[in-house]
Amino acid sequence: MDKNIKMTVAYDGSAYHGWAKQRDTVSVQQTLEEALAALFEKKVNVCGASRTDAGVHALGQTANMVVDTPIPLENIKRAVNNILPADICITDIEEVPLDFDPIGSPVKKHYRYTIYTGTGKPVFSWRTLWHYPRPLDTAKMAEAGKLMEGTKDYKSFASAKDYRTDSIRTIFQCSVKAEGEFVIIDVVGRRFMYNMVRNMVGTLVEVGRGRWKPEKIQEIFAARDRRAAGQLAPPNGLCLMKIYY
């Protein structure tokens, strides 16, 4: 009998061209499917909740597979983790109803972006943060982040390559805090557009370095133009923390 198996997947995205399978590139989804195929000795299709970009990481990606297997779930988890490379891990596994949809069912997603403002090179952690070696005014950034919250048209924060006509999104939280030389930006929303969080972070950095005042955020929203917002933040500072159902 088929089982719908929900997995929580953590990965360092540095070596992968994003989550989703693509021709001629290595992805997290492809690598996970290959490990599962080795275990079950047949092709397994995995569906992920979020198509993270190349170089973006995850602690709480959600994925599912429908398989007919008598193998206990914990045994599946242990066996697949033994096959997977060191930078991908199934951290949790459970059986869910057959109608569970990892893409359509989430109520919110939590992303975290980490910036390091110290002058020394972070040689042991550079893959998971943006090294920006100059001061940032986190109080002003937090003020600007508050103006990014709510249900609004986020067209200015979408990639120019995102051709979806619906750019209304709901952001529940866009908070900024300093932890020593680290700046932590937490963004929680229902749905996101391509590069949306990284464009929001790049805009907040423009405020933090003093180029723009926090009120500039309102002008950026009104423009509905990607060119009005700040730079695209590098992918390596972004991590998908958790998906809520």
C-alpha positions as CSV (number, residue, x, y, z in Angstrom):
1,M,0.0,0.0,0.0
2,D,1.3,3.5,-0.9
3,K,2.5,5.7,1.9
4,N,2.9,9.4,1.7
5,I,6.1,10.1,3.5
6,K,7.0,13.7,4.6
7,M,10.6,14.5,5.1
8,T,12.4,17.5,6.7
9,V,15.6,18.1,4.8
10,A,18.7,20.2,5.8
11,Y,21.4,21.0,3.3
12,D,24.4,23.2,2.6
13,G,23.5,24.5,-0.8
14,S,27.0,25.7,-1.8
15,A,27.7,22.8,-4.1
16,Y,24.2,22.6,-5.7
17,H,22.4,24.5,-8.4
18,G,19.4,25.0,-6.2
19,W,16.8,22.5,-4.9
20,A,15.0,21.7,-8.2
21,K,16.2,19.2,-10.8
22,Q,17.7,20.8,-13.9
23,R,19.4,19.5,-16.9
24,D,23.2,19.3,-16.8
25,T,23.5,20.6,-13.2
26,V,23.5,19.0,-9.8
27,S,20.6,19.8,-7.5
28,V,19.5,18.8,-4.0
29,Q,16.3,17.2,-5.3
30,Q,18.2,15.1,-7.8
31,T,20.8,14.0,-5.2
32,L,18.0,13.0,-2.7
33,E,16.1,11.1,-5.4
34,E,19.3,9.2,-6.4
35,A,19.9,8.2,-2.8
36,L,16.2,7.0,-2.4
37,A,16.4,5.1,-5.7
38,A,19.5,3.3,-4.4
39,L,17.6,2.3,-1.2
40,F,14.3,1.2,-2.9
41,E,16.0,-0.1,-6.1
42,K,13.5,1.9,-8.2
43,K,12.8,5.5,-9.3
44,V,11.4,7.7,-6.6
45,N,9.9,11.1,-7.2
46,V,10.4,13.7,-4.5
47,C,8.4,16.9,-4.3
48,G,9.9,19.9,-2.4
49,A,7.9,22.8,-0.8
50,S,10.4,25.5,-1.8
51,R,12.6,25.9,-4.9
52,T,15.6,27.4,-3.2
53,D,18.1,29.2,-5.4
54,A,21.6,28.0,-6.2
55,G,23.8,28.5,-3.2
56,V,20.9,28.9,-0.8
57,H,20.8,26.6,2.3
58,A,18.0,25.0,4.3
59,L,17.5,23.7,7.8
60,G,13.8,23.0,7.3
61,Q,13.0,22.2,3.7
62,T,9.9,20.0,3.4
63,A,9.6,17.3,0.8
64,N,7.5,14.2,0.3
65,M,7.5,11.0,-1.6
66,V,4.8,8.4,-2.2
67,V,6.1,4.8,-2.0
68,D,4.9,1.3,-1.3
69,T,7.4,0.0,1.2
70,P,7.4,-2.1,4.4
71,I,10.6,-0.5,5.7
72,P,10.1,1.4,9.0
73,L,10.4,5.1,8.6
74,E,13.4,5.5,11.0
75,N,15.2,2.8,9.0
76,I,14.5,4.7,5.8
77,K,15.9,7.9,7.4
78,R,19.0,6.2,8.7
79,A,19.7,4.3,5.4
80,V,19.2,7.3,3.1
81,N,21.4,9.5,5.3
82,N,24.2,6.9,5.1
83,I,23.9,7.2,1.2
84,L,23.6,11.0,1.0
85,P,26.7,13.2,0.8
86,A,27.7,15.0,4.0
87,D,26.0,18.3,3.0
88,I,22.4,16.9,2.8
89,C,20.5,15.2,5.7
90,I,17.0,14.1,6.4
91,T,16.4,15.4,9.9
92,D,12.8,14.2,10.4
93,I,10.5,11.7,8.7
94,E,6.8,10.9,9.2
95,E,3.8,9.4,7.3
96,V,1.1,11.9,6.4
97,P,-2.3,11.6,4.7
98,L,-2.2,10.8,0.9
99,D,-3.7,14.2,0.1
100,F,-0.8,16.1,1.9
101,D,0.8,18.6,-0.6
102,P,4.1,20.1,0.4
103,I,3.7,22.9,-2.1
104,G,0.1,23.9,-1.7
105,S,-0.4,23.3,2.1
106,P,2.1,25.6,3.8
107,V,0.6,28.5,5.9
108,K,4.0,30.3,6.2
109,K,7.7,30.0,5.5
110,H,10.6,31.3,7.6
111,Y,13.8,32.5,5.9
112,R,16.8,33.8,7.8
113,Y,19.6,35.9,6.3
114,T,23.0,36.3,8.0
115,I,25.4,39.1,7.4
116,Y,28.9,39.4,9.0
117,T,30.3,42.9,9.4
118,G,33.6,42.1,10.9
119,T,36.8,43.0,9.0
120,G,38.5,39.6,9.3
121,K,37.6,36.9,6.8
122,P,35.1,34.3,8.2
123,V,37.1,31.4,6.9
124,F,35.1,28.7,8.6
125,S,31.6,30.1,7.9
126,W,31.8,32.1,4.6
127,R,29.6,29.6,2.8
128,T,26.6,30.5,5.1
129,L,26.8,34.3,5.4
130,W,27.4,37.5,3.5
131,H,30.7,39.1,4.5
132,Y,30.0,42.8,4.4
133,P,33.0,44.3,6.3
134,R,31.6,47.7,7.2
135,P,29.2,49.1,9.9
136,L,25.4,48.8,9.4
137,D,22.8,50.8,11.3
138,T,20.6,47.9,12.4
139,A,18.1,50.2,14.1
140,K,17.4,52.0,10.8
141,M,17.3,48.6,9.1
142,A,14.7,47.3,11.6
143,E,12.6,50.4,11.0
144,A,12.7,49.8,7.3
145,G,12.0,46.1,7.8
146,K,8.7,47.0,9.6
147,L,7.6,48.9,6.5
148,M,8.1,45.8,4.5
149,E,5.6,43.8,6.6
150,G,1.9,43.4,5.6
151,T,-0.1,42.4,2.5
152,K,1.3,44.5,-0.3
153,D,2.4,44.5,-3.9
154,Y,6.0,43.2,-3.8
155,K,6.7,43.7,-7.5
156,S,9.8,45.9,-6.8
157,F,11.3,43.1,-4.8
158,A,10.8,40.3,-7.4
159,S,13.5,39.3,-9.9
160,A,13.1,41.0,-13.3
161,K,12.9,37.4,-14.6
162,D,9.8,36.6,-12.5
163,Y,7.0,37.1,-15.0
164,R,4.1,36.2,-12.7
165,T,1.4,38.9,-12.9
166,D,0.3,38.3,-9.3
167,S,2.8,40.1,-7.1
168,I,0.6,40.5,-4.0
169,R,2.2,38.8,-1.0
170,T,1.8,38.8,2.8
171,I,4.9,39.2,5.0
172,F,4.2,38.6,8.6
173,Q,7.7,39.5,9.9
174,C,10.7,41.3,8.6
175,S,12.9,41.8,11.6
176,V,16.6,42.9,12.0
177,K,18.8,42.4,15.0
178,A,22.5,42.7,15.7
179,E,24.4,39.9,17.5
180,G,27.9,41.2,17.9
181,E,29.3,41.6,14.4
182,F,26.5,39.6,12.9
183,V,23.3,41.0,11.5
184,I,20.3,38.6,11.5
185,I,17.3,39.3,9.3
186,D,14.3,37.0,9.7
187,V,11.6,37.1,7.0
188,V,8.3,35.1,7.5
189,G,5.7,35.1,4.8
190,R,3.0,33.0,3.2
191,R,4.5,32.9,-0.3
192,F,7.5,34.4,-2.0
193,M,8.5,35.4,-5.5
194,Y,11.8,34.6,-7.2
195,N,14.8,36.3,-5.4
196,M,12.3,38.3,-3.2
197,V,14.0,37.8,0.2
198,R,17.5,38.5,-1.3
199,N,16.2,41.7,-2.9
200,M,14.6,42.7,0.4
201,V,17.9,42.1,2.2
202,G,19.9,44.1,-0.4
203,T,17.5,47.0,0.1
204,L,17.8,46.9,3.9
205,V,21.6,47.0,3.5
206,E,21.3,50.2,1.5
207,V,19.4,51.7,4.5
208,G,21.9,50.3,7.0
209,R,24.9,51.8,5.2
210,G,23.1,55.2,5.1
211,R,22.4,55.5,1.4
212,W,18.6,55.6,2.0
213,K,16.4,56.5,4.9
214,P,13.8,53.9,6.1
215,E,11.0,55.9,4.5
216,K,12.5,55.1,1.1
217,I,10.8,51.7,1.4
218,Q,7.4,53.2,0.7
219,E,8.7,54.8,-2.5
220,I,10.1,51.4,-3.6
221,F,6.8,49.7,-3.1
222,A,5.0,52.4,-5.0
223,A,7.4,52.2,-8.0
224,R,6.5,48.5,-8.7
225,D,9.9,48.3,-10.5
226,R,12.8,46.1,-9.6
227,R,15.2,48.9,-10.5
228,A,13.8,51.0,-7.6
229,A,15.0,48.5,-4.9
230,G,18.5,47.7,-3.7
231,Q,21.1,45.2,-4.9
232,L,20.5,41.4,-4.9
233,A,22.1,40.0,-1.8
234,P,24.4,37.0,-2.3
235,P,22.7,33.5,-2.0
236,N,25.1,32.1,0.6
237,G,23.7,34.2,3.4
238,L,20.1,32.8,3.0
239,C,18.7,29.8,4.8
240,L,15.2,28.3,4.7
241,M,14.6,27.7,8.4
242,K,11.1,26.2,8.6
243,I,7.9,25.6,6.7
244,Y,4.7,25.7,8.7
245,Y,1.6,23.6,7.9
